Amino acid sequence: MTKDLLLEINSVAKSYGPVVALKNANLSVRPGEIHALLGANGAGKSTLVKILTGVISSDTGYISLHGQKVQFSSPDDARKNGVAPVFQDPALIPDVSLQRNLALTGTNEKRFLKEIEAMGLSVNLNEIAANIELPTLRMIDLARALSHDPELLILDEITAALPIDLADKVIEIMNAQKEKGKSVIFISHRLAEIESICDWATVLRDGIDVDSFEANKQIEDRIVSAMLGEKNNVANATRRTKQSSQDTETLLEVVNLSGGKNLTDVSFEIKKGEVLGVAALEGQGQDFLFEILAGQSKPDSGEILVNGQKITFKHPADAIKLGISYVPGDRKSALMPQRSIRENLALTRFRGVRNWGRIKGKEENRTVDNAVASLEIDTRAKSQVKRLSGGNQQKVTIGRWVTTGFDLLLCFDPTRGIDVGTKQQIYELIRKFADEGKSVLLFTSELREIALTCDRAIVIYEGKVQANLEIEKCNEENLMNAAHGLVVSS
């Protein structure tokens, strides 16, 4: 144990029956350091965070703070000792008010509100947590952690759920913590963030720390190589495999669509075999747009045409019958967490059934097995989807529509919080769909993904289409300018 280290994790291991989450993890963090904790989905990052913050206990190994061994019994115990986490998923009880959630964690309301105001946000303490949008929930979690004035702030994939403006705010907060001599453990799959703000990086692979190095510029290849090991065949940035053949026939047309708080007047079309990107900052109406097209919400005005026919959705099943499938931003909301991979993948195979009767088990098994193989879903924890890594859970949400079939896939930030290898697989899958003549509407909070996967993109600002850009114009600068309401030449 070293006294000049703030944190030392030594030979920590954790297993859940046959599933080994951590084999032998080591990590050292100095005072005033932003330390990146990296690894593919399932490498053990979140398990290590849970051990460090008292959510679970390790099987072997030890943790020390300032040279003294510690073992926290709960996140509250960790906070009292200067370690404050922001977990990968919102840590708020959904059915109670924000005020009650703060009280349950012993959070001082005045300090919390001060942190929220410093972020440029405002909240209603009487609001039920379930009614708060995901990006705001993440910032609430961060403000709550900061209000405890931690020596060590742990951020597990917080920027994955945030638009660019709020992600930049998180980076400012991290740098402010560093200037105060405090430390941050930062988990992110956005490698550009790691290179720009972190001092040091540790990479986990298969539950073992495999590399640790200074996080300066141009280390992306080293990070990817350490993360993927022998599976590293995607170290270089992927480009679209090919431009899908642009069928002159329009699959979907949206005309003057308005509704909700932000969507005011959106018009665009998607052709068959086209991947259309959507870029927007938080709160511009893009989430409500996807909900309308999925049949989950109703517009106030405007028209939706599928294959030239005006349609009205009364229920999500109406959209599914027309071949429109939805992969939501919150993958957990799309899954049955207690059920198996097979049950989740087979869930949507009711489509096309005309008469109730005996399920064709062999056909279903064959279709599900094909989806598992084509998406390379890790089935070690196949009995319950909740035991899968985030990347494999996302593969299941997409895979269920592979088993069913679709004409238009609505993907809302499908690679959020997913490692570089799994992102690559999803990029290739989206392009494969387009090459087969299927259409994809893709919203992403990572602007670089539009150039990697899309044929064209629209940018939504204040509920309207601010720009409609061909792929040659879809660089990050143009997309960002349009997202802030600036005119970009198309």
C-alpha positions as CSV (number, residue, x, y, z in Angstrom):
1,M,0.0,0.0,0.0
2,T,1.3,3.4,-1.0
3,K,0.4,6.5,1.1
4,D,1.0,9.0,-1.7
5,L,-1.9,7.3,-3.7
6,L,-5.4,8.4,-3.1
7,L,-6.8,5.0,-4.2
8,E,-5.2,1.6,-4.6
9,I,-7.1,-1.5,-5.8
10,N,-5.2,-4.7,-5.4
11,S,-6.0,-8.1,-7.0
12,V,-9.7,-7.7,-6.7
13,A,-11.9,-10.6,-8.0
14,K,-15.6,-11.3,-8.2
15,S,-17.6,-14.2,-9.7
16,Y,-21.3,-14.9,-10.0
17,G,-21.5,-18.6,-10.1
18,P,-20.0,-19.7,-13.5
19,V,-19.7,-16.1,-14.7
20,V,-16.4,-14.5,-13.8
21,A,-16.9,-10.7,-13.7
22,L,-13.4,-9.8,-12.3
23,K,-10.4,-12.1,-12.2
24,N,-7.5,-10.0,-11.0
25,A,-8.1,-6.2,-11.2
26,N,-5.6,-3.6,-10.1
27,L,-5.9,0.2,-10.2
28,S,-4.0,3.1,-8.7
29,V,-5.3,6.8,-8.6
30,R,-3.2,9.8,-7.5
31,P,-4.6,12.9,-5.9
32,G,-5.7,15.5,-8.5
33,E,-5.9,13.0,-11.3
34,I,-8.5,12.2,-13.9
35,H,-8.1,8.5,-14.5
36,A,-9.8,6.7,-17.3
37,L,-11.1,3.2,-16.7
38,L,-11.5,1.5,-20.0
39,G,-12.6,-1.9,-21.4
40,A,-15.0,-3.6,-23.7
41,N,-18.6,-4.3,-22.5
42,G,-18.3,-7.1,-20.0
43,A,-14.7,-6.4,-19.1
44,G,-15.6,-5.8,-15.5
45,K,-15.6,-2.0,-15.2
46,S,-19.1,-1.6,-13.6
47,T,-18.4,-4.6,-11.3
48,L,-15.2,-2.9,-10.1
49,V,-17.1,0.4,-9.5
50,K,-19.8,-1.5,-7.5
51,I,-17.1,-3.1,-5.3
52,L,-15.4,0.2,-4.8
53,T,-18.6,1.9,-3.7
54,G,-20.0,-0.8,-1.4
55,V,-22.8,-2.1,-3.6
56,I,-21.3,-5.5,-3.7
57,S,-18.3,-7.1,-1.9
58,S,-15.3,-8.7,-3.7
59,D,-14.3,-12.4,-3.4
60,T,-10.6,-11.6,-3.0
61,G,-8.3,-8.6,-3.0
62,Y,-8.4,-5.3,-1.1
63,I,-9.0,-1.5,-1.6
64,S,-7.1,1.2,0.2
65,L,-7.6,5.0,0.5
66,H,-4.6,7.1,1.5
67,G,-2.8,3.9,2.4
68,Q,-5.5,2.5,4.7
69,K,-7.5,-0.6,3.8
70,V,-11.2,0.1,3.5
71,Q,-14.3,-2.0,2.8
72,F,-17.5,0.0,2.3
73,S,-20.8,-1.6,3.3
74,S,-23.0,0.7,1.0
75,P,-22.8,3.6,-1.3
76,D,-23.7,5.8,1.6
77,D,-20.7,4.5,3.5
78,A,-18.5,5.3,0.5
79,R,-19.9,8.8,0.2
80,K,-19.2,9.5,3.9
81,N,-15.6,8.4,3.3
82,G,-15.2,10.7,0.3
83,V,-16.0,8.4,-2.6
84,A,-19.1,9.5,-4.6
85,P,-20.3,7.5,-7.6
86,V,-22.5,8.3,-10.6
87,F,-23.6,4.8,-11.7
88,Q,-24.1,3.8,-15.3
89,D,-27.9,3.9,-14.8
90,P,-29.9,6.5,-12.9
91,A,-29.8,5.8,-9.2
92,L,-33.2,7.4,-8.4
93,I,-36.3,5.7,-7.3
94,P,-38.7,6.4,-10.2
95,D,-42.0,6.6,-8.3
96,V,-41.1,9.2,-5.7
97,S,-40.2,12.9,-5.9
98,L,-36.8,14.3,-6.5
99,Q,-36.9,15.8,-3.0
100,R,-37.6,12.4,-1.4
101,N,-34.7,10.8,-3.5
102,L,-32.3,13.4,-2.1
103,A,-33.5,12.7,1.5
104,L,-33.0,9.0,1.0
105,T,-29.3,9.6,0.3
106,G,-28.8,12.2,3.0
107,T,-28.2,14.9,0.4
108,N,-28.4,18.5,1.5
109,E,-31.0,20.3,-0.7
110,K,-29.2,23.7,-0.7
111,R,-25.9,22.1,-1.8
112,F,-27.7,20.1,-4.5
113,L,-29.5,23.1,-5.9
114,K,-26.3,25.1,-5.9
115,E,-24.6,22.4,-8.0
116,I,-27.6,22.2,-10.4
117,E,-27.6,25.9,-10.8
118,A,-23.9,25.9,-11.5
119,M,-24.7,23.5,-14.4
120,G,-27.1,26.0,-15.9
121,L,-30.1,23.8,-15.1
122,S,-33.2,24.1,-13.0
123,V,-35.3,21.3,-11.4
124,N,-38.5,21.0,-9.5
125,L,-37.9,19.1,-6.3
126,N,-41.5,18.0,-6.2
127,E,-41.2,16.3,-9.7
128,I,-41.6,12.5,-9.7
129,A,-38.3,11.0,-10.9
130,A,-40.0,8.9,-13.6
131,N,-41.2,12.1,-15.3
132,I,-37.7,13.5,-15.7
133,E,-35.8,13.0,-19.0
134,L,-32.8,10.7,-19.0
135,P,-30.1,13.4,-19.7
136,T,-31.5,15.5,-16.8
137,L,-31.5,12.5,-14.5
138,R,-27.8,11.9,-15.2
139,M,-27.0,15.5,-14.4
140,I,-29.1,15.2,-11.2
141,D,-27.1,12.2,-10.2
142,L,-23.9,14.2,-10.8
143,A,-25.1,17.2,-8.8
144,R,-26.1,14.9,-6.0
145,A,-22.6,13.3,-6.0
146,L,-20.9,16.7,-6.1
147,S,-23.0,18.0,-3.2
148,H,-21.2,15.5,-0.9
149,D,-17.8,17.2,-1.8
150,P,-16.0,13.9,-2.7
151,E,-12.3,13.4,-2.8
152,L,-12.9,10.7,-5.5
153,L,-15.7,11.2,-8.0
154,I,-16.6,8.1,-10.1
155,L,-18.4,8.6,-13.4
156,D,-19.6,5.4,-15.1
157,E,-20.6,6.2,-18.7
158,I,-22.3,9.5,-17.7
159,T,-21.6,11.2,-21.0
160,A,-23.1,8.3,-23.0
161,A,-26.6,9.5,-22.2
162,L,-25.9,13.2,-22.8
163,P,-26.0,15.5,-25.8
164,I,-22.9,17.4,-26.6
165,D,-23.7,20.5,-24.7
166,L,-24.3,18.6,-21.4
167,A,-21.3,16.3,-22.0
168,D,-19.1,19.4,-22.3
169,K,-20.5,20.6,-19.0
170,V,-19.5,17.3,-17.4
171,I,-16.0,17.7,-18.7
172,E,-15.8,21.2,-17.2
173,I,-16.8,19.8,-13.9
174,M,-14.2,17.1,-14.1
175,N,-11.5,19.7,-14.8
176,A,-12.7,21.8,-11.9
177,Q,-12.4,18.8,-9.5
178,K,-8.9,18.3,-10.8
179,E,-8.0,21.9,-10.1
180,K,-9.2,21.5,-6.5
181,G,-6.7,18.6,-6.1
182,K,-9.6,16.0,-6.2
183,S,-9.6,12.9,-8.4
184,V,-12.0,11.4,-10.9
185,I,-12.4,7.9,-12.3
186,F,-14.0,8.3,-15.7
187,I,-15.5,5.4,-17.6
188,S,-16.3,6.2,-21.3
189,H,-16.3,4.6,-24.7
190,R,-15.8,7.9,-26.4
191,L,-12.1,7.7,-27.0
192,A,-11.8,11.3,-28.0
193,E,-12.9,12.3,-24.5
194,I,-10.2,10.1,-23.0
195,E,-7.5,11.6,-25.1
196,S,-8.6,15.2,-24.4
197,I,-9.2,15.3,-20.7
198,C,-7.7,12.3,-18.9
199,D,-4.2,12.1,-17.3
200,W,-3.9,8.3,-17.0
201,A,-5.7,5.3,-18.4
202,T,-6.1,1.7,-17.2
203,V,-7.7,-0.9,-19.5
204,L,-9.5,-4.0,-18.3
205,R,-10.0,-7.1,-20.5
206,D,-11.8,-10.2,-19.3
207,G,-11.7,-9.1,-15.7
208,I,-7.9,-8.3,-15.7
209,D,-6.1,-5.0,-15.9
210,V,-4.0,-5.5,-19.1
211,D,-2.5,-2.1,-19.6
212,S,-2.0,1.2,-17.8
213,F,-0.4,4.3,-19.4
214,E,-0.4,8.1,-19.7
215,A,-3.5,9.3,-21.5
216,N,-1.9,11.8,-23.9
217,K,-2.7,12.4,-27.6
218,Q,-2.9,9.7,-30.3
219,I,-3.3,6.7,-28.0
220,E,-6.5,5.4,-29.6
221,D,-4.8,2.5,-31.3
222,R,-3.2,1.5,-28.0
223,I,-6.5,1.7,-26.2
224,V,-8.4,-0.4,-28.8
225,S,-5.6,-2.9,-29.0
226,A,-5.6,-3.4,-25.2
227,M,-9.4,-3.6,-25.0
228,L,-9.8,-6.1,-27.7
229,G,-6.6,-8.2,-27.6
230,E,-6.6,-10.9,-30.1
231,K,-10.0,-9.9,-31.3
232,N,-8.6,-6.5,-32.4
233,N,-9.6,-6.4,-36.1
234,V,-11.4,-3.1,-35.9
235,A,-8.8,-0.7,-34.5
236,N,-9.1,1.6,-37.4
237,A,-12.1,3.9,-37.8
238,T,-14.8,2.3,-39.9
239,R,-16.2,3.9,-42.9
240,R,-19.5,3.0,-44.6
241,T,-19.0,-0.3,-46.4
242,K,-20.7,1.2,-49.5
243,Q,-23.4,3.7,-50.3
244,S,-26.6,1.8,-50.5
245,S,-28.4,1.9,-53.9
246,Q,-30.6,4.9,-53.7
247,D,-34.0,3.6,-54.7
248,T,-36.1,6.4,-56.1
249,E,-39.1,5.1,-54.2
250,T,-39.8,6.8,-50.9
251,L,-40.6,4.5,-48.0
252,L,-41.5,7.1,-45.4
253,E,-42.5,10.8,-45.7
254,V,-43.1,13.1,-42.7
255,V,-44.9,16.3,-43.5
256,N,-45.1,19.3,-41.1
257,L,-45.2,17.0,-38.0
258,S,-45.7,18.8,-34.7
259,G,-46.4,17.7,-31.1
260,G,-45.2,17.5,-27.6
261,K,-43.2,20.3,-26.0
262,N,-40.6,20.8,-28.7
263,L,-41.6,19.3,-32.1
264,T,-43.0,22.2,-34.1
265,D,-42.7,21.6,-37.9
266,V,-40.7,18.7,-39.1
267,S,-40.6,17.4,-42.7
268,F,-38.3,14.8,-44.3
269,E,-38.4,11.6,-46.3
270,I,-36.5,8.3,-46.2
271,K,-36.0,6.2,-49.4
272,K,-35.8,2.5,-49.5
273,G,-32.3,1.2,-48.7
274,E,-31.3,4.5,-47.1
275,V,-29.8,5.3,-43.7
276,L,-30.9,8.7,-42.6
277,G,-29.0,10.3,-39.7
278,V,-30.6,12.6,-37.2
279,A,-28.5,15.1,-35.2
280,A,-29.8,17.4,-32.5
281,L,-28.9,18.8,-29.1
282,E,-31.0,17.8,-26.1
283,G,-34.6,18.9,-26.0
284,Q,-35.1,19.7,-29.7
285,G,-37.9,17.2,-30.1
286,Q,-36.0,14.3,-31.6
287,D,-37.2,11.9,-28.9
288,F,-40.8,12.7,-29.5
289,L,-40.4,12.4,-33.2
290,F,-39.2,8.8,-32.8
291,E,-42.0,8.0,-30.4
292,I,-44.6,9.3,-32.9
293,L,-43.1,7.2,-35.7
294,A,-43.1,4.1,-33.4
295,G,-46.7,4.6,-32.6
296,Q,-46.0,5.4,-28.9
297,S,-47.2,9.0,-29.0
298,K,-49.6,11.0,-31.2
299,P,-48.7,14.2,-33.0
300,D,-50.8,17.4,-32.7
301,S,-50.6,18.0,-36.4
302,G,-48.9,16.9,-39.6
303,E,-48.9,13.8,-41.7
304,I,-47.0,10.5,-41.9
305,L,-47.0,8.6,-45.2
306,V,-45.8,5.0,-45.7
307,N,-45.3,3.9,-49.3
308,G,-47.4,6.9,-50.3
309,Q,-50.3,6.1,-48.1
310,K,-51.3,8.4,-45.2
311,I,-51.4,6.5,-42.0
312,T,-52.4,7.0,-38.3
313,F,-51.0,5.0,-35.5
314,K,-53.3,4.2,-32.6
315,H,-50.8,1.8,-31.0
316,P,-47.2,0.6,-31.4
317,A,-48.6,-2.6,-32.9
318,D,-49.9,-0.6,-35.8
319,A,-46.4,0.6,-36.7
320,I,-45.0,-2.9,-36.3
321,K,-47.6,-4.3,-38.7
322,L,-46.4,-1.7,-41.3
323,G,-42.8,-2.9,-40.8
324,I,-41.7,-0.1,-38.6
325,S,-39.6,-1.3,-35.6
326,Y,-38.1,0.8,-32.8
327,V,-34.9,0.4,-30.8
328,P,-35.2,2.9,-28.0
329,G,-32.4,4.9,-26.3
330,D,-33.1,3.2,-23.0
331,R,-32.4,-0.5,-23.8
332,K,-33.6,-1.6,-20.4
333,S,-37.1,-0.4,-21.2
334,A,-37.2,-2.6,-24.3
335,L,-36.2,-5.8,-22.5
336,M,-37.7,-8.3,-20.1
337,P,-34.7,-8.3,-17.7
338,Q,-35.7,-11.4,-15.8
339,R,-36.3,-13.5,-18.9
340,S,-33.8,-15.4,-21.1
341,I,-32.0,-14.2,-24.3
342,R,-34.2,-16.6,-26.3
343,E,-37.5,-15.3,-24.9
344,N,-36.5,-11.7,-25.5
345,L,-35.4,-12.4,-29.0
346,A,-38.6,-14.3,-29.8
347,L,-40.9,-11.7,-28.2
348,T,-41.9,-10.0,-31.4
349,R,-42.4,-13.1,-33.5
350,F,-46.2,-12.8,-33.2
351,R,-46.1,-10.7,-36.4
352,G,-47.7,-12.5,-39.2
353,V,-49.6,-14.9,-37.0
354,R,-53.2,-15.3,-38.3
355,N,-54.6,-17.9,-36.0
356,W,-53.7,-18.7,-32.4
357,G,-52.2,-22.1,-32.1
358,R,-49.1,-24.1,-31.2
359,I,-45.8,-22.2,-31.5
360,K,-43.5,-23.8,-34.1
361,G,-40.7,-24.4,-31.7
362,K,-38.1,-25.6,-34.2
363,E,-38.6,-22.7,-36.5
364,E,-38.4,-20.2,-33.6
365,N,-35.3,-21.8,-32.3
366,R,-33.6,-21.7,-35.7
367,T,-34.5,-18.0,-36.2
368,V,-33.3,-17.1,-32.7
369,D,-30.1,-19.1,-33.1
370,N,-29.4,-17.3,-36.4
371,A,-29.9,-13.9,-34.7
372,V,-27.5,-14.9,-31.8
373,A,-24.9,-16.0,-34.3
374,S,-25.2,-13.0,-36.7
375,L,-25.0,-10.4,-33.8
376,E,-22.4,-12.4,-31.9
377,I,-24.4,-12.2,-28.7
378,D,-22.5,-13.5,-25.6
379,T,-24.8,-16.2,-24.2
380,R,-22.8,-17.2,-21.1
381,A,-25.5,-15.5,-18.9
382,K,-28.3,-16.6,-21.2
383,S,-30.9,-17.3,-18.5
384,Q,-31.5,-13.7,-17.7
385,V,-30.9,-10.7,-20.0
386,K,-30.2,-8.4,-17.1
387,R,-26.9,-10.3,-16.5
388,L,-25.6,-9.4,-19.9
389,S,-23.2,-6.5,-20.5
390,G,-24.7,-3.3,-21.9
391,G,-23.4,-4.1,-25.4
392,N,-25.0,-7.5,-25.5
393,Q,-28.3,-6.2,-24.1
394,Q,-28.3,-3.7,-27.0
395,K,-27.6,-6.5,-29.5
396,V,-30.7,-8.3,-28.1
397,T,-32.9,-5.2,-28.6
398,I,-31.8,-5.1,-32.3
399,G,-31.8,-8.8,-32.7
400,R,-35.4,-9.3,-31.9
401,W,-36.3,-7.3,-35.0
402,V,-33.8,-9.3,-37.0
403,T,-35.8,-12.4,-36.1
404,T,-39.1,-10.6,-37.0
405,G,-38.2,-8.6,-40.1
406,F,-38.8,-4.9,-40.8
407,D,-38.8,-2.3,-43.5
408,L,-37.8,0.7,-41.4
409,L,-35.7,0.5,-38.2
410,L,-35.9,3.5,-35.9
411,C,-32.6,3.5,-33.9
412,F,-32.4,6.1,-31.1
413,D,-28.7,6.4,-30.0
414,P,-28.1,2.6,-30.3
415,T,-24.4,2.7,-29.5
416,R,-24.7,4.7,-26.3
417,G,-22.4,3.2,-23.7
418,I,-21.1,0.5,-25.9
419,D,-17.5,-0.5,-26.5
420,V,-15.7,0.2,-29.7
421,G,-15.8,-3.5,-30.9
422,T,-19.6,-3.7,-30.4
423,K,-20.1,-0.3,-32.0
424,Q,-18.3,-1.6,-35.1
425,Q,-20.6,-4.6,-35.2
426,I,-23.7,-2.3,-35.1
427,Y,-22.3,0.0,-37.8
428,E,-21.8,-3.0,-40.1
429,L,-25.3,-4.4,-39.2
430,I,-26.9,-1.1,-40.1
431,R,-25.1,-1.0,-43.4
432,K,-26.1,-4.6,-44.1
433,F,-29.7,-3.6,-43.5
434,A,-29.4,-0.8,-46.0
435,D,-27.7,-3.1,-48.6
436,E,-30.7,-5.4,-48.3
437,G,-33.1,-2.6,-49.2
438,K,-34.2,-1.8,-45.6
439,S,-34.3,1.7,-44.3
440,V,-32.9,3.1,-41.0
441,L,-33.6,6.3,-39.2
442,L,-30.6,6.8,-36.8
443,F,-30.3,9.4,-34.1
444,T,-26.9,9.5,-32.5
445,S,-25.3,11.7,-29.8
446,E,-21.9,10.9,-31.3
447,L,-21.8,13.1,-34.4
448,R,-18.9,11.1,-36.0
449,E,-21.2,8.1,-36.3
450,I,-23.2,9.9,-39.0
451,A,-20.3,10.0,-41.4
452,L,-19.5,6.4,-40.6
453,T,-23.0,4.9,-41.1
454,C,-25.4,7.2,-42.9
455,D,-26.2,8.2,-46.5
456,R,-27.6,11.6,-45.5
457,A,-28.5,13.5,-42.4
458,I,-31.0,16.0,-41.1
459,V,-30.3,18.3,-38.1
460,I,-33.2,19.3,-35.9
461,Y,-33.1,22.7,-34.1
462,E,-36.0,24.1,-32.0
463,G,-38.3,21.4,-33.4
464,K,-37.6,22.0,-37.1
465,V,-35.3,20.6,-39.7
466,Q,-32.5,23.2,-39.7
467,A,-30.4,21.4,-42.3
468,N,-30.6,18.5,-44.7
469,L,-27.1,17.4,-45.6
470,E,-25.6,15.0,-48.1
471,I,-23.0,12.7,-46.6
472,E,-20.1,14.8,-48.0
473,K,-21.3,17.7,-45.8
474,C,-21.8,15.6,-42.6
475,N,-18.6,16.6,-40.8
476,E,-18.8,17.4,-37.1
477,E,-18.4,21.1,-37.6
478,N,-21.3,21.4,-40.0
479,L,-23.5,19.2,-37.8
480,M,-22.6,21.1,-34.7
481,N,-23.3,24.5,-36.3
482,A,-26.7,23.4,-37.6
483,A,-27.5,21.9,-34.2
484,H,-27.0,25.4,-32.7
485,G,-29.2,27.0,-35.3
486,L,-26.5,28.3,-37.7
487,V,-27.0,28.1,-41.4
488,V,-24.9,25.4,-43.2
489,S,-24.7,25.2,-47.0
490,S,-26.2,22.0,-48.3
